[in-house]
């Protein structure tokens, strides 16, 4: 037993937790209703960030707790700006565990919680940017005070992530899909993504032609139509992914 313990202690590496808003944040995109959106800042406040080695693999569609043989995580809450670094920036490093046990981290979880200080103070998510359509421009600050839990399985993408070898480094990514809120003009309008997305039009309507919008979720409830607001509330928990992999999400 002591030999096994020594081997486990020796077989460690660096586990990086990163956050990624993908091209939607870095390059901008056109919403389903024709608004060209670019972001100056996307502040997101993350807490209880944990990586797991699970066998059998965690199924986010089934939900429930992650049953893990190994788990490591980051202490405290951290605000990151997904738009930091410009168009060609790599995913944002949220934190690192320097001596994580080697193995395949095939699940992770985190919370989006209200920040207690900094640029997102009072909110779990703050979107700052510009939307343009025809001759109309809206400089927006959209603030979300609701909090969410995400439990996710293995990263889905062009490469596998989370495979940590002794003295090596591996990456666990928290991915955020903002086309879920605004839709995507490059996706068919009858696709589930666009059907479920409010688009930018309901936000522009609140601006009322003033050219500026600063609004939080509480104010949106009174300013949007009930159907648009309900769409927004239902879609916000689906922001979190692992690449293209889905997460089990709940509003806290």
N, C-alpha and C positions, 0 to 999 in steps of 0.2 A: 504493500500500500504506500509505503514511503517513496518508493521509486516512481510510482504513478504520480504522486503528489509533486515530486521534484520536476518530473517531465512537464506537468501542467503549468507549474510556476515558470519554468524556463521558456515554454512555448508561448511567448507573447509578442505583440506588435502594436502598431499605432492605428487606432480606429478613428477615422475622421467622420464627423457628422456635417453634412453640407445641406444648404437650402438653395433651390433653383426655381426661378420664375420662368425659365425657358425663353424662347424667342418672343413670346407674347409680351414679356416685360422688357427684354433687352432691345428688341427691334421695333416693338409696336405692332399693331394689327388693325384690321377693319372689322368693326362689329357687324353683327348680323343685319343691323338696320342702317349700315352705311357710314358710321362714324369712324374716322381714322384716329386711333387712340395711341398716344405715346405717354410714357411714364417718366417723371423726374425722380420720384421716390416711391417705393413700395415697402413700407415698414411693417414688419410682422414680428410679433412677440411670441417666442416659443419657450415652453417649459416642459419639465418631466421627459426630456429626450432620452430614449433608451433603445439600445440595440439588443437583439436576442439571437441565440442559436436554438432553433426549435426542431424537434423530430417527434411526431410528424410535422410537416410545414403548417404554419398558421394559415387558416382560411378566412380572409377578411369578410367574405360573403356570409359566413356563418356567425361572425361576430364573437363576442365573449372575450374572456381574458386570454392573454398570450401565455401558453404553458411552455416554459423554456428550461433548458438544461444550463444555459449560461446567459447572463444578462449584465450589461454594463451601460452606464449612462453619464449624463452631464448634470452637475448640480445647478440649481437656480434657474432663473428665466433670463433669456437673452433676446434683445431686439436686433434684428438684422434688416438691411435695406436690400431687397432683391434686385433693385436697379443699380446698385453700386458697381462702379468699374466700367460702365459703358457697354457697347454692343457686343464686344468680343470677350467679356469677362467670363471666367470660369464660374461654376457654382460657388456660392458664398460659404466660406468655412465658418460654421457656427461654433465648433469646439472640437477638442481632440481628447481621447483617452489614450494615454501613452503606453499603458501596460495591459492592454486588453488581451484576454486569452485567445490564442489562435483558433481558427475554425471558420465555419461559414455562418455569418450573421444574415439569416434569411427572413428576419422580421424586425420591424421597429415601430415605435409609437412615440407620440408627442402630444402636447396640448398647445392650443393657441389661447393665451390668456391676456387679460388687460395689463398693459404695462403700468408700472407705478411711477416711472419717470422717463425722461428722454423724449424724443420726437413723437412717440406713439402714446404718450402718457394718457391713461384713461381708456385706451382702446387696444384691441388685439390685432387690428389691421388698419392701416391708413394708406390710401391710394392717392398720390398727388401727380397730376399730369394734365394733359391737354387733349381735347377731342375736337375734331374739325369735320364739318359736313357742309359742302357747298360754301356759302359765304358766312356761315355761322361757326364761331369758335367758343368753346367752353373750357375755361381753366378750372379744374375741379380738385377738390379735396373731399374724399369719401372716407368716412370713419365708421368702423364697425366695433361696437362694444361687446357683442356676444362672444362667448368663449366656446371652444370646440375641442373634442378629444378625437384622436386618430390612432387606429391600430392597423398596421399594414403588413402584408406578406413580403415576399421577395421582390426586389426591384425588377421591373420589366422594361427592357430597352435593347439597344444594339449590343450591349455588353453586360455581363453579369457583374454585380457589385457585392461587396460585403464578404469576400473571400480573403481572410486574413491568414497569412503565413508567418511563421516564426521570424522575428526581426523585420517583418515587412510592414506594409501599410495598406489599408483598405478603406473604402468610402461607403457610407450609408447616406443616401440622399432623401431629403424631404422635398417633394416636387409640388408646385402649386400651379393649377391650370385656370388662369383668369378668363379664358374663353368660356368657361362655364357660366360666368356672370354676364358677359357682354355678347356671347355668341361669336361666330366667325364667318365672315362673308365668303371665305374660301371653302366652307363646308356646305353641303346641300341644305337648303332651308328646312326640308322635311326630316333631316337627321335629328336624332334624339338630343344631341348637344344644343342645337338651335331652338328646338321646340321648348326645351326646359329653361333656356336663358332669357332673362328679361331684356337684354340688349342695352344700349346706352340711351335710347330715346326717353325712357321714364326718368332718367337723371337729368337729361337736357330740359325736359318739361319743368322740372323744379327750378332750374336756373331762369326760366321764363324770358329768355332773350337778353339777360343782363350780361352774359359773357363770363360770369363767375358762379361757382357752386361750391359751397362748403356745407356739408350736411352729414349728420350721423344717422345711425339706424333708427333711433327713437324718432327723430324728426321725419325720416322717410315714411314712417308708418302713417303719419298724418298728411304727408304731401303727395304720396303716390296713390294710385288707384288700389283698392284692396287686392285685386288680382295680381298686379305687378309686385306689390309688396310681398304677397304670399309666395310668388315665384322666387323672389330674392331670398326670403328667409329659408325656403326649402333648398335652394341651390348652394348657399354659402357653405354648409357643412361638407359639400363635395369638392371643395377646392383642393384638399390634400390628396396626394398620390405618392407612389414610389415609381418615378418614371411614368410609364403608361399603366402601371399596376394600380389596382383599386385599393382603397382603405375602408375599413369599417369606421364610420364617423358618427358622433353623437354631439348634440348641443348640450353644453354643461349647464 
